[in-house]
Amino acid sequence: MRPYSTYDSDTCSIARTLALIGDRWTLLVLRDVANGVRRFDEIAGHLGIARNILSRRLAGLAQAGLIERTAYREPGARERHEYRLSGPGRELVPILLAFMQWGDRNLAGPEGPPALVRHAGCGAPIRVSLTCDQGHELGERPRVWLEPGPGSRMRPGATPEGHALIG
């Protein structure tokens, strides 16, 4: 048995995150809200998503604390809501950009990527990279290891075997 497989995968942070945001519509709603599409009708129109599905996704994201609802009212209309990323929601932006960067590299057509992301301060293209706490950039083929953390649980009958090499 490999070292990583000796641990209970139910405690995995990737699995927990995917349970929260791991479907297509949720990620696209987060993308749109991050890009300034904030009103229900604008999101629904931009994504072409059914209103009942969008309503459920927005409610779930708000309940999870990833977006915040703010009331607004157009003159003569009923109160409606705008949606903005909360602090934890903004922490997902690098993940969205990593998806975008991977898609641009591996799925863009011959015309190139459909959108370019640039640093507002200097105009340079943005790239997502992996660094350690000491500031070392790990490059295209990072070699890292995975070791049990304080929240890990052993699978029944398994014995600890050290760390697992990733990459």
mmCIF file of the C-alpha atoms, coordinates in Angstrom:
data_MODEL
# 
_entry.id   MODEL 
# 
loop_
_atom_site.group_PDB 
_atom_site.id 
_atom_site.type_symbol 
_atom_site.label_atom_id 
_atom_site.label_alt_id 
_atom_site.label_comp_id 
_atom_site.label_asym_id 
_atom_site.label_entity_id 
_atom_site.label_seq_id 
_atom_site.pdbx_PDB_ins_code 
_atom_site.Cartn_x 
_atom_site.Cartn_y 
_atom_site.Cartn_z 
_atom_site.occupancy 
_atom_site.B_iso_or_equiv 
_atom_site.pdbx_formal_charge 
_atom_site.auth_seq_id 
_atom_site.auth_comp_id 
_atom_site.auth_asym_id 
_atom_site.auth_atom_id 
_atom_site.pdbx_PDB_model_num 
ATOM 1   C CA . MET A 1 1   ? 0.000   0.000  0.000   1.00 0.00 ? 1   MET A CA 1 
ATOM 2   C CA . ARG A 1 2   ? 1.325   3.482  -0.836  1.00 0.00 ? 2   ARG A CA 1 
ATOM 3   C CA . PRO A 1 3   ? 1.780   5.843  2.152   1.00 0.00 ? 3   PRO A CA 1 
ATOM 4   C CA . TYR A 1 4   ? -0.995  8.221  1.101   1.00 0.00 ? 4   TYR A CA 1 
ATOM 5   C CA . SER A 1 5   ? -3.541  5.421  0.684   1.00 0.00 ? 5   SER A CA 1 
ATOM 6   C CA . THR A 1 6   ? -3.156  4.461  4.348   1.00 0.00 ? 6   THR A CA 1 
ATOM 7   C CA . TYR A 1 7   ? -5.055  7.638  5.315   1.00 0.00 ? 7   TYR A CA 1 
ATOM 8   C CA . ASP A 1 8   ? -8.804  8.215  5.272   1.00 0.00 ? 8   ASP A CA 1 
ATOM 9   C CA . SER A 1 9   ? -9.669  10.223 2.164   1.00 0.00 ? 9   SER A CA 1 
ATOM 10  C CA . ASP A 1 10  ? -12.813 11.695 3.775   1.00 0.00 ? 10  ASP A CA 1 
ATOM 11  C CA . THR A 1 11  ? -10.607 14.188 5.631   1.00 0.00 ? 11  THR A CA 1 
ATOM 12  C CA . CYS A 1 12  ? -8.909  15.329 2.399   1.00 0.00 ? 12  CYS A CA 1 
ATOM 13  C CA . SER A 1 13  ? -9.076  19.103 1.874   1.00 0.00 ? 13  SER A CA 1 
ATOM 14  C CA . ILE A 1 14  ? -9.394  18.615 -1.891  1.00 0.00 ? 14  ILE A CA 1 
ATOM 15  C CA . ALA A 1 15  ? -12.438 16.370 -1.403  1.00 0.00 ? 15  ALA A CA 1 
ATOM 16  C CA . ARG A 1 16  ? -14.007 18.869 1.009   1.00 0.00 ? 16  ARG A CA 1 
ATOM 17  C CA . THR A 1 17  ? -13.388 21.763 -1.384  1.00 0.00 ? 17  THR A CA 1 
ATOM 18  C CA . LEU A 1 18  ? -14.820 19.831 -4.342  1.00 0.00 ? 18  LEU A CA 1 
ATOM 19  C CA . ALA A 1 19  ? -17.926 19.013 -2.289  1.00 0.00 ? 19  ALA A CA 1 
ATOM 20  C CA . LEU A 1 20  ? -18.424 22.767 -1.939  1.00 0.00 ? 20  LEU A CA 1 
ATOM 21  C CA . ILE A 1 21  ? -17.407 24.161 -5.359  1.00 0.00 ? 21  ILE A CA 1 
ATOM 22  C CA . GLY A 1 22  ? -16.721 21.130 -7.552  1.00 0.00 ? 22  GLY A CA 1 
ATOM 23  C CA . ASP A 1 23  ? -19.474 21.367 -10.129 1.00 0.00 ? 23  ASP A CA 1 
ATOM 24  C CA . ARG A 1 24  ? -19.356 23.304 -13.395 1.00 0.00 ? 24  ARG A CA 1 
ATOM 25  C CA . TRP A 1 25  ? -22.061 25.847 -12.581 1.00 0.00 ? 25  TRP A CA 1 
ATOM 26  C CA . THR A 1 26  ? -20.636 26.749 -9.183  1.00 0.00 ? 26  THR A CA 1 
ATOM 27  C CA . LEU A 1 27  ? -17.182 27.431 -10.617 1.00 0.00 ? 27  LEU A CA 1 
ATOM 28  C CA . LEU A 1 28  ? -18.667 29.493 -13.451 1.00 0.00 ? 28  LEU A CA 1 
ATOM 29  C CA . VAL A 1 29  ? -20.800 31.507 -11.008 1.00 0.00 ? 29  VAL A CA 1 
ATOM 30  C CA . LEU A 1 30  ? -17.672 32.199 -8.941  1.00 0.00 ? 30  LEU A CA 1 
ATOM 31  C CA . ARG A 1 31  ? -15.812 33.207 -12.113 1.00 0.00 ? 31  ARG A CA 1 
ATOM 32  C CA . ASP A 1 32  ? -18.555 35.618 -13.155 1.00 0.00 ? 32  ASP A CA 1 
ATOM 33  C CA . VAL A 1 33  ? -18.887 37.188 -9.700  1.00 0.00 ? 33  VAL A CA 1 
ATOM 34  C CA . ALA A 1 34  ? -15.090 37.565 -9.521  1.00 0.00 ? 34  ALA A CA 1 
ATOM 35  C CA . ASN A 1 35  ? -15.211 39.282 -12.933 1.00 0.00 ? 35  ASN A CA 1 
ATOM 36  C CA . GLY A 1 36  ? -17.854 41.794 -11.863 1.00 0.00 ? 36  GLY A CA 1 
ATOM 37  C CA . VAL A 1 37  ? -21.046 40.101 -13.073 1.00 0.00 ? 37  VAL A CA 1 
ATOM 38  C CA . ARG A 1 38  ? -22.917 40.574 -9.823  1.00 0.00 ? 38  ARG A CA 1 
ATOM 39  C CA . ARG A 1 39  ? -26.669 40.694 -10.349 1.00 0.00 ? 39  ARG A CA 1 
ATOM 40  C CA . PHE A 1 40  ? -28.839 37.589 -10.628 1.00 0.00 ? 40  PHE A CA 1 
ATOM 41  C CA . ASP A 1 41  ? -30.286 38.429 -14.049 1.00 0.00 ? 41  ASP A CA 1 
ATOM 42  C CA . GLU A 1 42  ? -26.839 39.341 -15.422 1.00 0.00 ? 42  GLU A CA 1 
ATOM 43  C CA . ILE A 1 43  ? -25.319 36.079 -14.164 1.00 0.00 ? 43  ILE A CA 1 
ATOM 44  C CA . ALA A 1 44  ? -28.234 34.017 -15.500 1.00 0.00 ? 44  ALA A CA 1 
ATOM 45  C CA . GLY A 1 45  ? -28.044 35.713 -18.890 1.00 0.00 ? 45  GLY A CA 1 
ATOM 46  C CA . HIS A 1 46  ? -24.273 35.494 -19.179 1.00 0.00 ? 46  HIS A CA 1 
ATOM 47  C CA . LEU A 1 47  ? -24.110 31.813 -18.248 1.00 0.00 ? 47  LEU A CA 1 
ATOM 48  C CA . GLY A 1 48  ? -27.357 30.664 -19.843 1.00 0.00 ? 48  GLY A CA 1 
ATOM 49  C CA . ILE A 1 49  ? -28.106 28.844 -16.587 1.00 0.00 ? 49  ILE A CA 1 
ATOM 50  C CA . ALA A 1 50  ? -31.605 27.921 -15.441 1.00 0.00 ? 50  ALA A CA 1 
ATOM 51  C CA . ARG A 1 51  ? -32.815 30.337 -12.778 1.00 0.00 ? 51  ARG A CA 1 
ATOM 52  C CA . ASN A 1 52  ? -33.600 27.595 -10.242 1.00 0.00 ? 52  ASN A CA 1 
ATOM 53  C CA . ILE A 1 53  ? -30.075 26.147 -10.591 1.00 0.00 ? 53  ILE A CA 1 
ATOM 54  C CA . LEU A 1 54  ? -28.504 29.593 -10.269 1.00 0.00 ? 54  LEU A CA 1 
ATOM 55  C CA . SER A 1 55  ? -30.621 30.336 -7.211  1.00 0.00 ? 55  SER A CA 1 
ATOM 56  C CA . ARG A 1 56  ? -29.426 27.105 -5.536  1.00 0.00 ? 56  ARG A CA 1 
ATOM 57  C CA . ARG A 1 57  ? -25.776 27.754 -6.413  1.00 0.00 ? 57  ARG A CA 1 
ATOM 58  C CA . LEU A 1 58  ? -25.885 31.327 -5.099  1.00 0.00 ? 58  LEU A CA 1 
ATOM 59  C CA . ALA A 1 59  ? -27.628 30.214 -1.900  1.00 0.00 ? 59  ALA A CA 1 
ATOM 60  C CA . GLY A 1 60  ? -25.024 27.491 -1.349  1.00 0.00 ? 60  GLY A CA 1 
ATOM 61  C CA . LEU A 1 61  ? -22.120 29.871 -1.976  1.00 0.00 ? 61  LEU A CA 1 
ATOM 62  C CA . ALA A 1 62  ? -23.624 32.437 0.406   1.00 0.00 ? 62  ALA A CA 1 
ATOM 63  C CA . GLN A 1 63  ? -24.256 29.789 3.078   1.00 0.00 ? 63  GLN A CA 1 
ATOM 64  C CA . ALA A 1 64  ? -20.645 28.595 2.735   1.00 0.00 ? 64  ALA A CA 1 
ATOM 65  C CA . GLY A 1 65  ? -19.427 32.182 3.179   1.00 0.00 ? 65  GLY A CA 1 
ATOM 66  C CA . LEU A 1 66  ? -17.834 32.438 -0.287  1.00 0.00 ? 66  LEU A CA 1 
ATOM 67  C CA . ILE A 1 67  ? -20.088 35.236 -1.531  1.00 0.00 ? 67  ILE A CA 1 
ATOM 68  C CA . GLU A 1 68  ? -21.953 38.059 0.169   1.00 0.00 ? 68  GLU A CA 1 
ATOM 69  C CA . ARG A 1 69  ? -25.397 39.304 -0.805  1.00 0.00 ? 69  ARG A CA 1 
ATOM 70  C CA . THR A 1 70  ? -26.027 43.041 -0.865  1.00 0.00 ? 70  THR A CA 1 
ATOM 71  C CA . ALA A 1 71  ? -29.502 44.451 -1.360  1.00 0.00 ? 71  ALA A CA 1 
ATOM 72  C CA . TYR A 1 72  ? -30.219 47.107 -4.004  1.00 0.00 ? 72  TYR A CA 1 
ATOM 73  C CA . ARG A 1 73  ? -33.398 48.593 -5.451  1.00 0.00 ? 73  ARG A CA 1 
ATOM 74  C CA . GLU A 1 74  ? -33.917 50.172 -8.842  1.00 0.00 ? 74  GLU A CA 1 
ATOM 75  C CA . PRO A 1 75  ? -36.471 53.030 -8.799  1.00 0.00 ? 75  PRO A CA 1 
ATOM 76  C CA . GLY A 1 76  ? -39.966 51.555 -8.949  1.00 0.00 ? 76  GLY A CA 1 
ATOM 77  C CA . ALA A 1 77  ? -38.772 47.952 -8.657  1.00 0.00 ? 77  ALA A CA 1 
ATOM 78  C CA . ARG A 1 78  ? -38.639 45.447 -5.805  1.00 0.00 ? 78  ARG A CA 1 
ATOM 79  C CA . GLU A 1 79  ? -35.512 44.856 -3.762  1.00 0.00 ? 79  GLU A CA 1 
ATOM 80  C CA . ARG A 1 80  ? -32.929 42.604 -5.401  1.00 0.00 ? 80  ARG A CA 1 
ATOM 81  C CA . HIS A 1 81  ? -29.424 41.426 -4.524  1.00 0.00 ? 81  HIS A CA 1 
ATOM 82  C CA . GLU A 1 82  ? -25.924 41.790 -5.836  1.00 0.00 ? 82  GLU A CA 1 
ATOM 83  C CA . TYR A 1 83  ? -23.261 39.205 -5.119  1.00 0.00 ? 83  TYR A CA 1 
ATOM 84  C CA . ARG A 1 84  ? -19.611 39.837 -4.307  1.00 0.00 ? 84  ARG A CA 1 
ATOM 85  C CA . LEU A 1 85  ? -16.814 37.520 -3.293  1.00 0.00 ? 85  LEU A CA 1 
ATOM 86  C CA . SER A 1 86  ? -16.134 37.419 0.442   1.00 0.00 ? 86  SER A CA 1 
ATOM 87  C CA . GLY A 1 87  ? -12.620 36.998 1.843   1.00 0.00 ? 87  GLY A CA 1 
ATOM 88  C CA . PRO A 1 88  ? -12.707 33.189 1.511   1.00 0.00 ? 88  PRO A CA 1 
ATOM 89  C CA . GLY A 1 89  ? -14.240 33.588 -1.962  1.00 0.00 ? 89  GLY A CA 1 
ATOM 90  C CA . ARG A 1 90  ? -11.380 35.872 -3.041  1.00 0.00 ? 90  ARG A CA 1 
ATOM 91  C CA . GLU A 1 91  ? -8.947  33.185 -1.881  1.00 0.00 ? 91  GLU A CA 1 
ATOM 92  C CA . LEU A 1 92  ? -10.341 31.014 -4.706  1.00 0.00 ? 92  LEU A CA 1 
ATOM 93  C CA . VAL A 1 93  ? -9.229  33.475 -7.424  1.00 0.00 ? 93  VAL A CA 1 
ATOM 94  C CA . PRO A 1 94  ? -5.778  31.840 -7.821  1.00 0.00 ? 94  PRO A CA 1 
ATOM 95  C CA . ILE A 1 95  ? -7.547  28.495 -8.308  1.00 0.00 ? 95  ILE A CA 1 
ATOM 96  C CA . LEU A 1 96  ? -9.779  29.991 -11.007 1.00 0.00 ? 96  LEU A CA 1 
ATOM 97  C CA . LEU A 1 97  ? -6.703  31.539 -12.646 1.00 0.00 ? 97  LEU A CA 1 
ATOM 98  C CA . ALA A 1 98  ? -4.887  28.177 -12.492 1.00 0.00 ? 98  ALA A CA 1 
ATOM 99  C CA . PHE A 1 99  ? -7.830  26.536 -14.284 1.00 0.00 ? 99  PHE A CA 1 
ATOM 100 C CA . MET A 1 100 ? -7.734  29.317 -16.863 1.00 0.00 ? 100 MET A CA 1 
ATOM 101 C CA . GLN A 1 101 ? -3.965  29.061 -17.341 1.00 0.00 ? 101 GLN A CA 1 
ATOM 102 C CA . TRP A 1 102 ? -4.172  25.292 -17.815 1.00 0.00 ? 102 TRP A CA 1 
ATOM 103 C CA . GLY A 1 103 ? -7.062  25.664 -20.276 1.00 0.00 ? 103 GLY A CA 1 
ATOM 104 C CA . ASP A 1 104 ? -5.200  28.362 -22.230 1.00 0.00 ? 104 ASP A CA 1 
ATOM 105 C CA . ARG A 1 105 ? -2.169  26.097 -22.497 1.00 0.00 ? 105 ARG A CA 1 
ATOM 106 C CA . ASN A 1 106 ? -3.985  22.853 -23.291 1.00 0.00 ? 106 ASN A CA 1 
ATOM 107 C CA . LEU A 1 107 ? -7.410  23.659 -24.729 1.00 0.00 ? 107 LEU A CA 1 
ATOM 108 C CA . ALA A 1 108 ? -7.238  27.030 -26.510 1.00 0.00 ? 108 ALA A CA 1 
ATOM 109 C CA . GLY A 1 109 ? -7.924  26.892 -30.215 1.00 0.00 ? 109 GLY A CA 1 
ATOM 110 C CA . PRO A 1 110 ? -5.531  28.074 -32.936 1.00 0.00 ? 110 PRO A CA 1 
ATOM 111 C CA . GLU A 1 111 ? -6.665  31.672 -32.337 1.00 0.00 ? 111 GLU A CA 1 
ATOM 112 C CA . GLY A 1 112 ? -5.232  31.573 -28.820 1.00 0.00 ? 112 GLY A CA 1 
ATOM 113 C CA . PRO A 1 113 ? -6.794  32.140 -25.401 1.00 0.00 ? 113 PRO A CA 1 
ATOM 114 C CA . PRO A 1 114 ? -10.165 33.892 -25.213 1.00 0.00 ? 114 PRO A CA 1 
ATOM 115 C CA . ALA A 1 115 ? -9.060  36.288 -22.463 1.00 0.00 ? 115 ALA A CA 1 
ATOM 116 C CA . LEU A 1 116 ? -5.799  37.630 -21.099 1.00 0.00 ? 116 LEU A CA 1 
ATOM 117 C CA . VAL A 1 117 ? -5.235  38.425 -17.423 1.00 0.00 ? 117 VAL A CA 1 
ATOM 118 C CA . ARG A 1 118 ? -2.790  41.208 -16.627 1.00 0.00 ? 118 ARG A CA 1 
ATOM 119 C CA . HIS A 1 119 ? -1.430  42.786 -13.465 1.00 0.00 ? 119 HIS A CA 1 
ATOM 120 C CA . ALA A 1 120 ? -3.278  46.078 -12.957 1.00 0.00 ? 120 ALA A CA 1 
ATOM 121 C CA . GLY A 1 121 ? -0.094  47.659 -11.552 1.00 0.00 ? 121 GLY A CA 1 
ATOM 122 C CA . CYS A 1 122 ? 2.287   47.083 -14.471 1.00 0.00 ? 122 CYS A CA 1 
ATOM 123 C CA . GLY A 1 123 ? 0.310   45.413 -17.261 1.00 0.00 ? 123 GLY A CA 1 
ATOM 124 C CA . ALA A 1 124 ? 2.382   42.207 -17.286 1.00 0.00 ? 124 ALA A CA 1 
ATOM 125 C CA . PRO A 1 125 ? 0.585   38.903 -17.888 1.00 0.00 ? 125 PRO A CA 1 
ATOM 126 C CA . ILE A 1 126 ? -0.386  36.967 -14.765 1.00 0.00 ? 126 ILE A CA 1 
ATOM 127 C CA . ARG A 1 127 ? 0.817   33.411 -14.273 1.00 0.00 ? 127 ARG A CA 1 
ATOM 128 C CA . VAL A 1 128 ? 0.015   31.119 -11.412 1.00 0.00 ? 128 VAL A CA 1 
ATOM 129 C CA . SER A 1 129 ? 3.067   29.527 -9.829  1.00 0.00 ? 129 SER A CA 1 
ATOM 130 C CA . LEU A 1 130 ? 3.844   27.275 -6.919  1.00 0.00 ? 130 LEU A CA 1 
ATOM 131 C CA . THR A 1 131 ? 6.277   28.449 -4.246  1.00 0.00 ? 131 THR A CA 1 
ATOM 132 C CA . CYS A 1 132 ? 7.314   27.165 -0.850  1.00 0.00 ? 132 CYS A CA 1 
ATOM 133 C CA . ASP A 1 133 ? 7.248   29.285 2.305   1.00 0.00 ? 133 ASP A CA 1 
ATOM 134 C CA . GLN A 1 134 ? 10.937  30.092 1.765   1.00 0.00 ? 134 GLN A CA 1 
ATOM 135 C CA . GLY A 1 135 ? 10.089  31.723 -1.592  1.00 0.00 ? 135 GLY A CA 1 
ATOM 136 C CA . HIS A 1 136 ? 11.496  29.001 -3.860  1.00 0.00 ? 136 HIS A CA 1 
ATOM 137 C CA . GLU A 1 137 ? 9.552   28.698 -7.123  1.00 0.00 ? 137 GLU A CA 1 
ATOM 138 C CA . LEU A 1 138 ? 8.927   25.020 -7.801  1.00 0.00 ? 138 LEU A CA 1 
ATOM 139 C CA . GLY A 1 139 ? 8.671   25.291 -11.601 1.00 0.00 ? 139 GLY A CA 1 
ATOM 140 C CA . GLU A 1 140 ? 6.741   23.276 -14.179 1.00 0.00 ? 140 GLU A CA 1 
ATOM 141 C CA . ARG A 1 141 ? 7.388   19.847 -12.649 1.00 0.00 ? 141 ARG A CA 1 
ATOM 142 C CA . PRO A 1 142 ? 7.425   20.351 -8.886  1.00 0.00 ? 142 PRO A CA 1 
ATOM 143 C CA . ARG A 1 143 ? 8.661   17.578 -6.677  1.00 0.00 ? 143 ARG A CA 1 
ATOM 144 C CA . VAL A 1 144 ? 6.992   17.806 -3.310  1.00 0.00 ? 144 VAL A CA 1 
ATOM 145 C CA . TRP A 1 145 ? 6.037   15.369 -0.614  1.00 0.00 ? 145 TRP A CA 1 
ATOM 146 C CA . LEU A 1 146 ? 2.817   14.914 1.254   1.00 0.00 ? 146 LEU A CA 1 
ATOM 147 C CA . GLU A 1 147 ? 2.907   14.043 4.915   1.00 0.00 ? 147 GLU A CA 1 
ATOM 148 C CA . PRO A 1 148 ? 0.108   13.494 7.411   1.00 0.00 ? 148 PRO A CA 1 
ATOM 149 C CA . GLY A 1 149 ? -1.205  16.650 9.029   1.00 0.00 ? 149 GLY A CA 1 
ATOM 150 C CA . PRO A 1 150 ? -2.830  17.080 12.428  1.00 0.00 ? 150 PRO A CA 1 
ATOM 151 C CA . GLY A 1 151 ? -6.304  16.487 10.961  1.00 0.00 ? 151 GLY A CA 1 
ATOM 152 C CA . SER A 1 152 ? -5.428  13.232 9.165   1.00 0.00 ? 152 SER A CA 1 
ATOM 153 C CA . ARG A 1 153 ? -6.977  9.921  10.139  1.00 0.00 ? 153 ARG A CA 1 
ATOM 154 C CA . MET A 1 154 ? -5.592  6.469  9.443   1.00 0.00 ? 154 MET A CA 1 
ATOM 155 C CA . ARG A 1 155 ? -7.788  4.056  7.510   1.00 0.00 ? 155 ARG A CA 1 
ATOM 156 C CA . PRO A 1 156 ? -8.935  1.144  9.670   1.00 0.00 ? 156 PRO A CA 1 
ATOM 157 C CA . GLY A 1 157 ? -6.235  -1.528 9.772   1.00 0.00 ? 157 GLY A CA 1 
ATOM 158 C CA . ALA A 1 158 ? -3.577  0.651  8.085   1.00 0.00 ? 158 ALA A CA 1 
ATOM 159 C CA . THR A 1 159 ? -0.173  1.478  9.527   1.00 0.00 ? 159 THR A CA 1 
ATOM 160 C CA . PRO A 1 160 ? 1.691   4.750  8.958   1.00 0.00 ? 160 PRO A CA 1 
ATOM 161 C CA . GLU A 1 161 ? 4.355   4.624  6.246   1.00 0.00 ? 161 GLU A CA 1 
ATOM 162 C CA . GLY A 1 162 ? 5.883   8.125  6.152   1.00 0.00 ? 162 GLY A CA 1 
ATOM 163 C CA . HIS A 1 163 ? 5.328   10.641 3.405   1.00 0.00 ? 163 HIS A CA 1 
ATOM 164 C CA . ALA A 1 164 ? 4.278   10.331 -0.234  1.00 0.00 ? 164 ALA A CA 1 
ATOM 165 C CA . LEU A 1 165 ? 6.211   11.943 -3.075  1.00 0.00 ? 165 LEU A CA 1 
ATOM 166 C CA . ILE A 1 166 ? 4.074   13.961 -5.511  1.00 0.00 ? 166 ILE A CA 1 
ATOM 167 C CA . GLY A 1 167 ? 5.250   14.852 -8.999  1.00 0.00 ? 167 GLY A CA 1 
# 
